[in-house]
Amino acid sequence: MKFNNSKRFIENLEPYKHTKDDIMIEIYATRYGIIEHVSRTGEWLDKNYIIEGSIQLKNVKIEQNGLDSFNGLLEELDGVEINELTNDNDLIDTFDIDDDGGGSVHLHEVVFSDHEGSIIQLNDDERDKLEEIGEWELYEEADDSESQLEITHNGIEKIIVKIRDNSDITSEKIFILISDEKYDNYDENGKYIIDSKKLSNYWKKKFGDDPNLNK
């Protein structure tokens, strides 16, 4: 069953809030709908530093399992449509990512401190050395790293919940919440519906009237 309304999606899933069946959750982001904020720490020229960056992830797929994740999802969706979801309450984490599609790191700033934790400025020689190697090397050579995910507005396109009785693999029930603007693009199992007319036009534009001519 597919839904474009969180209220009806929740109503259909509420009977399973205490189920002992297997629950699998798949969350699909829109293109660049999730940003990974990265903070890395290290040491350079006997100084501690923190360098921060962000990555706009291209095509994120999140996978979660179990009742806790299921109930957490329903709580997050209560009174909120899919395009309004945020990650303020840690709905998703980096270890949930099954695939992210990649993305480029954008460095923001590097802050230096002494071993007591007080922020310090580099002297002229140190700034010259940093300019020579570039901040990217500090990012690459950092010792520790922490990441946090941000869901942008309209950042989630589709959520699939699969519920299955362990003793009967044919008993799987599928519930899909889809953003309103993408609702007609998916079937009842969450599979993308290929528009044959658009596909035909694509091939004509790329290869001419007969796509077999340029294979």
LUMTI-596276 format. One record per atom (N, C-alpha, C): residue number from 1; atom name; x, y, z. Coordinates in steps of 0.05 Angstrom, whole numbers, m for minus. Layout:
<r NUM,'CA',<X,Y,Z>>
...
***
This chain:
<r 1,'N',<17,m24,0>>
<r 1,'CA',<0,0,0>>
<r 1,'C',<17,25,0>>
<r 2,'N',<10,45,m16>>
<r 2,'CA',<25,69,m16>>
<r 2,'C',<8,92,m7>>
<r 3,'N',<21,112,5>>
<r 3,'CA',<7,135,17>>
<r 3,'C',<23,160,11>>
<r 4,'N',<9,182,8>>
<r 4,'CA',<22,208,6>>
<r 4,'C',<14,226,29>>
<r 5,'N',<4,214,51>>
<r 5,'CA',<m5,228,74>>
<r 5,'C',<5,213,99>>
<r 6,'N',<20,227,116>>
<r 6,'CA',<32,215,140>>
<r 6,'C',<11,203,159>>
<r 7,'N',<m11,218,162>>
<r 7,'CA',<m32,209,181>>
<r 7,'C',<m43,181,173>>
<r 8,'N',<m49,177,148>>
<r 8,'CA',<m60,151,139>>
<r 8,'C',<m38,130,140>>
<r 9,'N',<m14,138,134>>
<r 9,'CA',<9,119,136>>
<r 9,'C',<12,109,164>>
<r 10,'N',<11,127,184>>
<r 10,'CA',<14,119,212>>
<r 10,'C',<m10,102,221>>
<r 11,'N',<m34,110,213>>
<r 11,'CA',<m58,95,221>>
<r 11,'C',<m56,66,213>>
<r 12,'N',<m45,61,189>>
<r 12,'CA',<m43,34,179>>
<r 12,'C',<m20,18,192>>
<r 13,'N',<m1,32,204>>
<r 13,'CA',<21,19,216>>
<r 13,'C',<18,16,247>>
<r 14,'N',<1,31,259>>
<r 14,'CA',<m2,31,288>>
<r 14,'C',<m8,3,299>>
<r 15,'N',<m23,m15,285>>
<r 15,'CA',<m28,m41,296>>
<r 15,'C',<m3,m58,300>>
<r 16,'N',<19,m49,289>>
<r 16,'CA',<44,m65,290>>
<r 16,'C',<64,m53,310>>
<r 17,'N',<55,m34,327>>
<r 17,'CA',<73,m20,345>>
<r 17,'C',<85,m39,366>>
<r 18,'N',<73,m62,371>>
<r 18,'CA',<83,m81,390>>
<r 18,'C',<87,m109,377>>
<r 19,'N',<90,m109,351>>
<r 19,'CA',<92,m134,337>>
<r 19,'C',<119,m149,343>>
<r 20,'N',<118,m175,340>>
<r 20,'CA',<143,m191,343>>
<r 20,'C',<153,m199,315>>
<r 21,'N',<140,m189,295>>
<r 21,'CA',<149,m195,267>>
<r 21,'C',<174,m179,261>>
<r 22,'N',<187,m187,240>>
<r 22,'CA',<211,m172,230>>
<r 22,'C',<201,m146,217>>
<r 23,'N',<215,m124,223>>
<r 23,'CA',<209,m98,211>>
<r 23,'C',<234,m87,198>>
<r 24,'N',<232,m80,173>>
<r 24,'CA',<254,m68,158>>
<r 24,'C',<244,m42,147>>
<r 25,'N',<261,m21,150>>
<r 25,'CA',<255,6,141>>
<r 25,'C',<275,15,120>>
<r 26,'N',<266,25,98>>
<r 26,'CA',<283,37,78>>
<r 26,'C',<275,66,74>>
<r 27,'N',<294,84,76>>
<r 27,'CA',<289,113,73>>
<r 27,'C',<306,123,49>>
<r 28,'N',<292,134,30>>
<r 28,'CA',<306,144,6>>
<r 28,'C',<305,174,5>>
<r 29,'N',<328,186,3>>
<r 29,'CA',<330,216,1>>
<r 29,'C',<326,225,m27>>
<r 30,'N',<318,250,m30>>
<r 30,'CA',<319,263,m57>>
<r 30,'C',<348,268,m64>>
<r 31,'N',<354,274,m89>>
<r 31,'CA',<381,280,m97>>
<r 31,'C',<392,304,m81>>
<r 32,'N',<414,300,m67>>
<r 32,'CA',<427,319,m50>>
<r 32,'C',<409,328,m27>>
<r 33,'N',<390,311,m20>>
<r 33,'CA',<371,318,2>>
<r 33,'C',<383,315,30>>
<r 34,'N',<406,302,32>>
<r 34,'CA',<419,298,58>>
<r 34,'C',<448,309,57>>
<r 35,'N',<454,325,77>>
<r 35,'CA',<481,336,80>>
<r 35,'C',<495,323,104>>
<r 36,'N',<519,314,100>>
<r 36,'CA',<535,303,121>>
<r 36,'C',<555,325,131>>
<r 37,'N',<552,332,156>>
<r 37,'CA',<569,352,168>>
<r 37,'C',<592,337,183>>
<r 38,'N',<616,343,176>>
<r 38,'CA',<639,328,186>>
<r 38,'C',<657,346,203>>
<r 39,'N',<665,337,226>>
<r 39,'CA',<684,351,243>>
<r 39,'C',<707,333,249>>
<r 40,'N',<732,341,242>>
<r 40,'CA',<755,325,246>>
<r 40,'C',<775,339,264>>
<r 41,'N',<789,324,281>>
<r 41,'CA',<809,335,299>>
<r 41,'C',<836,322,294>>
<r 42,'N',<857,338,299>>
<r 42,'CA',<884,327,295>>
<r 42,'C',<905,346,308>>
<r 43,'N',<930,341,302>>
<r 43,'CA',<952,357,313>>
<r 43,'C',<971,364,290>>
<r 44,'N',<979,389,290>>
<r 44,'CA',<998,399,270>>
<r 44,'C',<1015,421,282>>
<r 45,'N',<1041,419,278>>
<r 45,'CA',<1061,438,289>>
<r 45,'C',<1057,441,319>>
<r 46,'N',<1052,419,332>>
<r 46,'CA',<1048,418,361>>
<r 46,'C',<1024,434,370>>
<r 47,'N',<1004,436,353>>
<r 47,'CA',<979,450,359>>
<r 47,'C',<956,431,353>>
<r 48,'N',<935,433,369>>
<r 48,'CA',<911,418,363>>
<r 48,'C',<894,434,343>>
<r 49,'N',<879,419,327>>
<r 49,'CA',<861,434,309>>
<r 49,'C',<835,418,305>>
<r 50,'N',<814,434,298>>
<r 50,'CA',<789,423,289>>
<r 50,'C',<783,434,262>>
<r 51,'N',<777,416,243>>
<r 51,'CA',<770,426,216>>
<r 51,'C',<742,415,209>>
<r 52,'N',<726,432,198>>
<r 52,'CA',<698,424,193>>
<r 52,'C',<692,426,163>>
<r 53,'N',<675,408,154>>
<r 53,'CA',<667,408,126>>
<r 53,'C',<640,396,123>>
<r 54,'N',<629,397,99>>
<r 54,'CA',<603,385,93>>
<r 54,'C',<603,372,66>>
<r 55,'N',<586,351,64>>
<r 55,'CA',<584,336,39>>
<r 55,'C',<555,334,32>>
<r 56,'N',<548,344,8>>
<r 56,'CA',<520,340,m2>>
<r 56,'C',<519,313,m15>>
<r 57,'N',<507,294,m2>>
<r 57,'CA',<506,266,m11>>
<r 57,'C',<486,264,m34>>
<r 58,'N',<495,250,m55>>
<r 58,'CA',<480,250,m80>>
<r 58,'C',<454,234,m79>>
<r 59,'N',<455,209,m71>>
<r 59,'CA',<432,191,m71>>
<r 59,'C',<433,173,m46>>
<r 60,'N',<421,182,m25>>
<r 60,'CA',<424,167,0>>
<r 60,'C',<401,146,3>>
<r 61,'N',<409,122,11>>
<r 61,'CA',<390,102,20>>
<r 61,'C',<397,94,48>>
<r 62,'N',<377,96,66>>
<r 62,'CA',<381,89,94>>
<r 62,'C',<366,63,99>>
<r 63,'N',<379,45,115>>
<r 63,'CA',<366,20,123>>
<r 63,'C',<366,18,153>>
<r 64,'N',<343,12,164>>
<r 64,'CA',<340,8,193>>
<r 64,'C',<323,m17,198>>
<r 65,'N',<326,m29,222>>
<r 65,'CA',<311,m53,229>>
<r 65,'C',<302,m51,258>>
<r 66,'N',<280,m65,263>>
<r 66,'CA',<271,m69,291>>
<r 66,'C',<250,m50,300>>
<r 67,'N',<238,m57,323>>
<r 67,'CA',<215,m43,333>>
<r 67,'C',<222,m15,343>>
<r 68,'N',<246,m11,354>>
<r 68,'CA',<253,15,364>>
<r 68,'C',<255,36,342>>
<r 69,'N',<268,28,320>>
<r 69,'CA',<269,45,296>>
<r 69,'C',<242,51,285>>
<r 70,'N',<225,30,284>>
<r 70,'CA',<198,32,274>>
<r 70,'C',<182,53,290>>
<r 71,'N',<181,49,316>>
<r 71,'CA',<166,68,333>>
<r 71,'C',<177,96,332>>
<r 72,'N',<204,98,330>>
<r 72,'CA',<216,124,328>>
<r 72,'C',<208,138,302>>
<r 73,'N',<206,123,281>>
<r 73,'CA',<197,135,255>>
<r 73,'C',<168,145,257>>
<r 74,'N',<151,129,270>>
<r 74,'CA',<123,138,272>>
<r 74,'C',<121,163,289>>
<r 75,'N',<137,165,310>>
<r 75,'CA',<137,189,326>>
<r 75,'C',<146,214,310>>
<r 76,'N',<167,210,294>>
<r 76,'CA',<177,232,278>>
<r 76,'C',<156,242,257>>
<r 77,'N',<140,223,247>>
<r 77,'CA',<121,230,226>>
<r 77,'C',<94,240,238>>
<r 78,'N',<91,239,264>>
<r 78,'CA',<66,248,276>>
<r 78,'C',<62,278,272>>
<r 79,'N',<43,286,256>>
<r 79,'CA',<37,314,251>>
<r 79,'C',<56,326,231>>
<r 80,'N',<72,310,217>>
<r 80,'CA',<92,320,199>>
<r 80,'C',<90,305,172>>
<r 81,'N',<91,319,150>>
<r 81,'CA',<91,305,124>>
<r 81,'C',<120,298,117>>
<r 82,'N',<123,280,98>>
<r 82,'CA',<149,269,92>>
<r 82,'C',<169,291,83>>
<r 83,'N',<159,311,69>>
<r 83,'CA',<176,332,59>>
<r 83,'C',<185,352,81>>
<r 84,'N',<173,349,105>>
<r 84,'CA',<180,366,128>>
<r 84,'C',<198,352,148>>
<r 85,'N',<205,328,143>>
<r 85,'CA',<222,313,162>>
<r 85,'C',<249,326,165>>
<r 86,'N',<258,327,190>>
<r 86,'CA',<285,337,197>>
<r 86,'C',<300,315,211>>
<r 87,'N',<325,320,218>>
<r 87,'CA',<340,301,233>>
<r 87,'C',<347,312,261>>
<r 88,'N',<330,330,270>>
<r 88,'CA',<335,343,296>>
<r 88,'C',<336,323,319>>
<r 89,'N',<321,301,317>>
<r 89,'CA',<320,281,338>>
<r 89,'C',<335,255,330>>
<r 90,'N',<354,259,311>>
<r 90,'CA',<371,236,303>>
<r 90,'C',<355,213,292>>
<r 91,'N',<336,219,274>>
<r 91,'CA',<321,198,261>>
<r 91,'C',<339,180,245>>
<r 92,'N',<360,191,233>>
<r 92,'CA',<379,175,218>>
<r 92,'C',<408,181,227>>
<r 93,'N',<425,162,223>>
<r 93,'CA',<454,165,231>>
<r 93,'C',<471,155,208>>
<r 94,'N',<496,162,209>>
<r 94,'CA',<514,153,187>>
<r 94,'C',<516,123,185>>
<r 95,'N',<515,109,208>>
<r 95,'CA',<517,80,206>>
<r 95,'C',<492,66,194>>
<r 96,'N',<471,82,190>>
<r 96,'CA',<447,72,177>>
<r 96,'C',<449,72,147>>
<r 97,'N',<469,86,136>>
<r 97,'CA',<471,91,107>>
<r 97,'C',<480,65,93>>
<r 98,'N',<463,56,75>>
<r 98,'CA',<469,33,58>>
<r 98,'C',<484,42,33>>
<r 99,'N',<477,65,22>>
<r 99,'CA',<490,76,m1>>
<r 99,'C',<485,106,0>>
<r 100,'N',<506,122,m8>>
<r 100,'CA',<502,151,m7>>
<r 100,'C',<507,164,m34>>
<r 101,'N',<516,150,m54>>
<r 101,'CA',<520,161,m81>>
<r 101,'C',<544,180,m83>>
<r 102,'N',<557,184,m61>>
<r 102,'CA',<581,201,m62>>
<r 102,'C',<575,230,m61>>
<r 103,'N',<596,246,m60>>
<r 103,'CA',<594,275,m59>>
<r 103,'C',<620,288,m53>>
<r 104,'N',<623,313,m60>>
<r 104,'CA',<648,328,m55>>
<r 104,'C',<648,341,m27>>
<r 105,'N',<671,341,m14>>
<r 105,'CA',<674,354,12>>
<r 105,'C',<679,384,8>>
<r 106,'N',<664,400,22>>
<r 106,'CA',<668,429,22>>
<r 106,'C',<678,437,50>>
<r 107,'N',<703,446,51>>
<r 107,'CA',<715,453,77>>
<r 107,'C',<706,481,85>>
<r 108,'N',<700,484,111>>
<r 108,'CA',<690,510,121>>
<r 108,'C',<710,526,136>>
<r 109,'N',<721,514,157>>
<r 109,'CA',<741,529,173>>
<r 109,'C',<758,509,189>>
<r 110,'N',<782,519,196>>
<r 110,'CA',<800,504,214>>
<r 110,'C',<806,522,238>>
<r 111,'N',<804,511,262>>
<r 111,'CA',<809,526,286>>
<r 111,'C',<831,512,302>>
<r 112,'N',<851,528,310>>
<r 112,'CA',<874,517,325>>
<r 112,'C',<872,524,354>>
<r 113,'N',<882,506,370>>
<r 113,'CA',<882,511,399>>
<r 113,'C',<908,499,411>>
<r 114,'N',<915,509,436>>
<r 114,'CA',<938,497,450>>
<r 114,'C',<929,472,464>>
<r 115,'N',<947,460,479>>
<r 115,'CA',<941,435,492>>
<r 115,'C',<923,438,517>>
<r 116,'N',<918,463,524>>
<r 116,'CA',<899,469,546>>
<r 116,'C',<871,474,534>>
<r 117,'N',<869,476,508>>
<r 117,'CA',<843,480,495>>
<r 117,'C',<837,509,488>>
<r 118,'N',<855,527,493>>
<r 118,'CA',<851,555,487>>
<r 118,'C',<856,560,457>>
<r 119,'N',<838,574,444>>
<r 119,'CA',<840,580,415>>
<r 119,'C',<864,599,411>>
<r 120,'N',<880,593,391>>
<r 120,'CA',<904,608,385>>
<r 120,'C',<904,615,355>>
<r 121,'N',<919,636,348>>
<r 121,'CA',<923,643,320>>
<r 121,'C',<951,634,311>>
<r 122,'N',<953,628,285>>
<r 122,'CA',<979,620,274>>
<r 122,'C',<996,646,270>>
<r 123,'N',<1022,642,273>>
<r 123,'CA',<1040,665,266>>
<r 123,'C',<1044,665,235>>
<r 124,'N',<1059,685,226>>
<r 124,'CA',<1062,688,197>>
<r 124,'C',<1075,663,184>>
<r 125,'N',<1096,652,197>>
<r 125,'CA',<1110,629,186>>
<r 125,'C',<1091,605,184>>
<r 126,'N',<1075,601,205>>
<r 126,'CA',<1057,578,206>>
<r 126,'C',<1035,582,185>>
<r 127,'N',<1026,606,181>>
<r 127,'CA',<1005,611,160>>
<r 127,'C',<1017,605,132>>
<r 128,'N',<1042,612,128>>
<r 128,'CA',<1055,606,103>>
<r 128,'C',<1057,576,98>>
<r 129,'N',<1064,561,119>>
<r 129,'CA',<1066,532,117>>
<r 129,'C',<1038,520,111>>
<r 130,'N',<1018,530,124>>
<r 130,'CA',<991,520,120>>
<r 130,'C',<982,526,91>>
<r 131,'N',<990,549,81>>
<r 131,'CA',<982,556,53>>
<r 131,'C',<997,537,34>>
<r 132,'N',<1021,529,41>>
<r 132,'CA',<1036,511,23>>
<r 132,'C',<1022,483,21>>
<r 133,'N',<1015,472,44>>
<r 133,'CA',<1004,445,44>>
<r 133,'C',<974,445,38>>
<r 134,'N',<960,467,46>>
<r 134,'CA',<931,469,42>>
<r 134,'C',<916,456,65>>
<r 135,'N',<892,467,70>>
<r 135,'CA',<875,456,92>>
<r 135,'C',<866,428,86>>
<r 136,'N',<865,421,60>>
<r 136,'CA',<856,394,53>>
<r 136,'C',<874,373,66>>
<r 137,'N',<900,378,68>>
<r 137,'CA',<918,358,81>>
<r 137,'C',<912,354,110>>
<r 138,'N',<905,376,124>>
<r 138,'CA',<897,374,152>>
<r 138,'C',<872,356,154>>
<r 139,'N',<854,360,136>>
<r 139,'CA',<829,344,136>>
<r 139,'C',<836,314,132>>
<r 140,'N',<853,309,113>>
<r 140,'CA',<860,281,107>>
<r 140,'C',<876,268,130>>
<r 141,'N',<893,284,143>>
<r 141,'CA',<912,273,163>>
<r 141,'C',<900,273,191>>
<r 142,'N',<875,282,195>>
<r 142,'CA',<863,284,221>>
<r 142,'C',<861,256,234>>
<r 143,'N',<862,256,261>>
<r 143,'CA',<862,231,276>>
<r 143,'C',<834,221,281>>
<r 144,'N',<815,238,288>>
<r 144,'CA',<788,230,295>>
<r 144,'C',<768,245,278>>
<r 145,'N',<745,233,275>>
<r 145,'CA',<724,245,258>>
<r 145,'C',<696,239,270>>
<r 146,'N',<679,260,269>>
<r 146,'CA',<652,257,277>>
<r 146,'C',<634,268,254>>
<r 147,'N',<611,255,250>>
<r 147,'CA',<593,263,229>>
<r 147,'C',<565,266,240>>
<r 148,'N',<550,284,228>>
<r 148,'CA',<522,287,234>>
<r 148,'C',<507,293,208>>
<r 149,'N',<484,280,206>>
<r 149,'CA',<468,283,181>>
<r 149,'C',<447,304,184>>
<r 150,'N',<443,320,163>>
<r 150,'CA',<422,340,162>>
<r 150,'C',<403,333,139>>
<r 151,'N',<377,332,145>>
<r 151,'CA',<357,328,124>>
<r 151,'C',<347,356,115>>
<r 152,'N',<351,362,90>>
<r 152,'CA',<342,388,80>>
<r 152,'C',<312,387,76>>
<r 153,'N',<299,411,72>>
<r 153,'CA',<271,412,66>>
<r 153,'C',<266,397,39>>
<r 154,'N',<246,380,39>>
<r 154,'CA',<240,363,15>>
<r 154,'C',<263,343,12>>
<r 155,'N',<277,336,33>>
<r 155,'CA',<301,319,31>>
<r 155,'C',<294,289,29>>
<r 156,'N',<271,281,37>>
<r 156,'CA',<263,253,36>>
<r 156,'C',<241,249,16>>
<r 157,'N',<246,230,m2>>
<r 157,'CA',<227,224,m24>>
<r 157,'C',<208,201,m18>>
<r 158,'N',<219,180,m4>>
<r 158,'CA',<203,156,m2>>
<r 158,'C',<212,140,23>>
<r 159,'N',<193,130,38>>
<r 159,'CA',<199,112,61>>
<r 159,'C',<183,86,57>>
<r 160,'N',<197,64,59>>
<r 160,'CA',<185,38,56>>
<r 160,'C',<188,22,82>>
<r 161,'N',<166,12,92>>
<r 161,'CA',<166,m5,116>>
<r 161,'C',<156,m33,108>>
<r 162,'N',<173,m53,113>>
<r 162,'CA',<166,m80,107>>
<r 162,'C',<163,m96,133>>
<r 163,'N',<141,m110,136>>
<r 163,'CA',<135,m126,160>>
<r 163,'C',<131,m154,152>>
<r 164,'N',<146,m173,165>>
<r 164,'CA',<145,m201,156>>
<r 164,'C',<146,m219,180>>
<r 165,'N',<128,m239,179>>
<r 165,'CA',<128,m260,200>>
<r 165,'C',<151,m279,194>>
<r 166,'N',<167,m284,215>>
<r 166,'CA',<191,m301,212>>
<r 166,'C',<184,m329,201>>
<r 167,'N',<161,m339,209>>
<r 167,'CA',<154,m366,202>>
<r 167,'C',<141,m368,174>>
<r 168,'N',<136,m346,161>>
<r 168,'CA',<123,m346,135>>
<r 168,'C',<134,m323,118>>
<r 169,'N',<153,m330,100>>
<r 169,'CA',<167,m310,84>>
<r 169,'C',<148,m297,63>>
<r 170,'N',<125,m310,59>>
<r 170,'CA',<106,m299,39>>
<r 170,'C',<87,m279,52>>
<r 171,'N',<90,m275,78>>
<r 171,'CA',<71,m258,93>>
<r 171,'C',<79,m228,92>>
<r 172,'N',<99,m221,77>>
<r 172,'CA',<109,m194,78>>
<r 172,'C',<88,m173,70>>
<r 173,'N',<86,m153,87>>
<r 173,'CA',<68,m131,81>>
<r 173,'C',<85,m106,76>>
<r 174,'N',<78,m90,56>>
<r 174,'CA',<94,m67,48>>
<r 174,'C',<77,m42,50>>
<r 175,'N',<88,m22,65>>
<r 175,'CA',<75,4,68>>
<r 175,'C',<94,25,59>>
<r 176,'N',<85,43,41>>
<r 176,'CA',<102,62,29>>
<r 176,'C',<91,90,32>>
<r 177,'N',<108,108,42>>
<r 177,'CA',<100,136,44>>
<r 177,'C',<117,151,23>>
<r 178,'N',<104,166,6>>
<r 178,'CA',<118,179,m17>>
<r 178,'C',<110,208,m17>>
<r 179,'N',<130,225,m23>>
<r 179,'CA',<124,254,m24>>
<r 179,'C',<102,258,m45>>
<r 180,'N',<86,278,m41>>
<r 180,'CA',<62,283,m58>>
<r 180,'C',<70,287,m87>>
<r 181,'N',<92,302,m92>>
<r 181,'CA',<99,308,m119>>
<r 181,'C',<110,283,m134>>
<r 182,'N',<119,263,m119>>
<r 182,'CA',<130,239,m132>>
<r 182,'C',<111,215,m130>>
<r 183,'N',<87,219,m119>>
<r 183,'CA',<69,197,m113>>
<r 183,'C',<62,181,m137>>
<r 184,'N',<56,193,m159>>
<r 184,'CA',<48,179,m183>>
<r 184,'C',<71,165,m198>>
<r 185,'N',<95,170,m188>>
<r 185,'CA',<119,158,m202>>
<r 185,'C',<125,129,m192>>
<r 186,'N',<110,120,m171>>
<r 186,'CA',<116,94,m159>>
<r 186,'C',<91,77,m158>>
<r 187,'N',<96,50,m160>>
<r 187,'CA',<73,32,m157>>
<r 187,'C',<68,25,m128>>
<r 188,'N',<50,6,m123>>
<r 188,'CA',<43,m1,m96>>
<r 188,'C',<65,m15,m80>>
<r 189,'N',<86,m24,m94>>
<r 189,'CA',<109,m36,m80>>
<r 189,'C',<133,m18,m79>>
<r 190,'N',<128,7,m86>>
<r 190,'CA',<150,27,m84>>
<r 190,'C',<169,26,m108>>
<r 191,'N',<163,12,m129>>
<r 191,'CA',<180,10,m152>>
<r 191,'C',<174,34,m171>>
<r 192,'N',<195,44,m182>>
<r 192,'CA',<192,67,m200>>
<r 192,'C',<177,59,m226>>
<r 193,'N',<157,74,m234>>
<r 193,'CA',<142,68,m258>>
<r 193,'C',<156,81,m282>>
<r 194,'N',<165,65,m300>>
<r 194,'CA',<178,76,m324>>
<r 194,'C',<158,87,m343>>
<r 195,'N',<161,112,m350>>
<r 195,'CA',<143,125,m370>>
<r 195,'C',<154,119,m398>>
<r 196,'N',<141,101,m412>>
<r 196,'CA',<150,92,m438>>
<r 196,'C',<152,114,m458>>
<r 197,'N',<134,134,m456>>
<r 197,'CA',<134,156,m475>>
<r 197,'C',<159,174,m470>>
<r 198,'N',<165,179,m444>>
<r 198,'CA',<189,195,m438>>
<r 198,'C',<214,180,m446>>
<r 199,'N',<214,154,m442>>
<r 199,'CA',<237,138,m449>>
<r 199,'C',<241,138,m479>>
<r 200,'N',<219,136,m494>>
<r 200,'CA',<221,136,m523>>
<r 200,'C',<231,163,m533>>
<r 201,'N',<222,185,m521>>
<r 201,'CA',<231,211,m529>>
<r 201,'C',<260,215,m522>>
<r 202,'N',<269,203,m500>>
<r 202,'CA',<297,205,m492>>
<r 202,'C',<315,192,m513>>
<r 203,'N',<307,168,m522>>
<r 203,'CA',<323,153,m542>>
<r 203,'C',<323,168,m569>>
<r 204,'N',<300,179,m576>>
<r 204,'CA',<299,194,m601>>
<r 204,'C',<317,218,m601>>
<r 205,'N',<317,232,m578>>
<r 205,'CA',<334,256,m575>>
<r 205,'C',<363,249,m576>>
<r 206,'N',<370,225,m563>>
<r 206,'CA',<398,217,m561>>
<r 206,'C',<408,204,m586>>
<r 207,'N',<392,186,m598>>
<r 207,'CA',<401,170,m620>>
<r 207,'C',<386,173,m647>>
<r 208,'N',<364,189,m647>>
<r 208,'CA',<348,190,m671>>
<r 208,'C',<324,173,m668>>
<r 209,'N',<309,170,m690>>
<r 209,'CA',<284,155,m689>>
<r 209,'C',<288,126,m682>>
<r 210,'N',<310,113,m689>>
<r 210,'CA',<315,85,m684>>
<r 210,'C',<338,82,m665>>
<r 211,'N',<334,76,m639>>
<r 211,'CA',<356,73,m620>>
<r 211,'C',<375,51,m627>>
<r 212,'N',<367,33,m645>>
<r 212,'CA',<385,10,m652>>
<r 212,'C',<407,19,m672>>
<r 213,'N',<403,42,m685>>
<r 213,'CA',<421,50,m706>>
<r 213,'C',<449,57,m696>>
<r 214,'N',<450,67,m671>>
<r 214,'CA',<476,77,m660>>
<r 214,'C',<486,60,m638>>
<r 215,'N',<478,35,m636>>
<r 215,'CA',<488,17,m615>>
<r 215,'C',<516,9,m621>>
***
